[in-house]
Amino acid sequence: MLPYLKTVNTETQKVVDSTTGELMEVETKSTEIVTNSREQFVQLYISIESKLQELSPAEEKVFMYCVLHCEIDNIMKISHYDKVQIQQQWDIAPSTVSNALRKLHSLKLCVRISRGVYRVNPTYVWKSNSNDRKLALVHFLKIECPNC
């Protein structure tokens, strides 16, 4: 698998001559990180810390499964097969997976969009670029989770 280079921050600084007002120079600085793949790149925002403290170890595992397996727009489809995968991977009971999903929903970490379809809250986690996150947040907070 080839490494994935992700630009996480780009800053542009303009230098203007104070006497003439002429644009003298434009500097651009980028911060880049390397991950194993694009799918493994996830941004976690510091505001998630207090929410994670409310989770049991099993609930944390289910949440991390959702984060790592959601699509680029934070949509996660959880089928019976996914629940079985979670159960087998961490040796937890089927009811524990369902209860964990309910807890994640009650904490607004994952919001149920329809039957078996959830969106991982973009306020806390995002898998794409920052510009897409801004648009998704507006949609999420106005339509999918106005009480978040």
N, C-alpha and C positions, 0 to 999 in steps of 0.2 A: 504494500500500500504506500503510495506516495504521500509525503507530508503536505499539509495544507497551510499556506501562508495567508494569514488574515490580517488586514489593516484594521486596527481597532480605533485609531484616533488620528485625525489629520488636522493640523493647525496651520493656518495661513496668516502670516504677519506682513503687513504693508509698511514700508518705510517711506515717509513723505518728507520732502525738504520743507522746513518750517518757514523759510523766507519766500520761496517761489510757489510752494504748494505742489510741486512736481513729484510724481510717484517715482522714487529712486530705485526701489528694490522690492521684490516680493519673495519672501522666504516661506517655504513649506516644509513642515516637519511631520513625519508620519511615525506612528508606533505600530509595529507589526509583531504578531506572535505566530508560532507554529503549532499546529495540532496534527494529530494523525490523519484526520479527514474532516471534510466540511461538516458532516453529520455530528461529529464529536465536539464541534465548537459551540459552546453555550456561554452566554453572559449571565452571571448571577449578580443581582443588585443587592447592596448592603441591607436594604429594608427587609429582606427575607429572613434575616438572622432571628428576629423575635418569633416569627412564625415557625421556623424549624425547631425551636426549643419546645414548642407545644406538641411535637410529634413523638410517638413511640418509635423504637427502632424498626418495627415492621412497617409503620406508616412512612418513615423516611425512605425505606427501600422501595415501596410502591411509588412514592413521589419521584425518586431518582429514576426509576424505570420509565415513568411518564416523561420526564425531562429528556432522557437519553433517546427515547423512541418516538417523541413527537416530531411532526414534520416541521419544515422551516418556518411556517406561520404559527407554530405552537399548538397545532391541532393534534390530538391524540385519539385514535380510534382504539377502543379496548374491547376486543372480542372475547369470547369464551377461551379461545386459544391463548390469548395474551394472559388471561387470568391463570390458566394452567401453567404457562411459562413462569410467571411470577411465583406461583405456589411451589413449583419444582426447583426453581433456582434458589429460593431461600427457605425451603421446607416450612412453609406456613400454610395454615388451613384456608380453604376456599372462603369461608366467612370472614377471615381476617383481611383478605384482599378487598372484599366488598365493603367492609367496615372502614378500611383505610381510605377508600375512594370517597365514602361519605364524609369522613373527617376532612380530607383535602378539600372537598366541596364546601363544607361548613366554614373552613378557614379561608376560603376564597383563593386557595393556592391553585386549584384546578376547578374550572366551572363547567358544569354539564351543559352542552349545547343541544344535544339530542340524545336519544337512546344509544349508549355505547360510544358517544363522541364527546370529548372534553377539550377545553382549551386551557393549557397551562397559562396562568395569569402573567401577562407580559409586564406587569408592574415589577415582578420579582425575577423573572427568567425570560431570556429571549435568545432565539437561535439564528437570527438573521442579522442584517445590518441595522444601524441605529435609525436611519431614515424610515425604514419599513416599520420599525418598532413604534415610532411616533404615530404613524397612521393606524396601526393596529391598536394602540392604546386608546385613541379617540373612539374607534369603533367598539372596542371592548367595553370601555367605561360608559358609553352612551347607550349601547344596545344589548350587549351580552351580560354585563354585570353593572348596572347603574348604581347598585348599593355597595360596590367595592370601595 
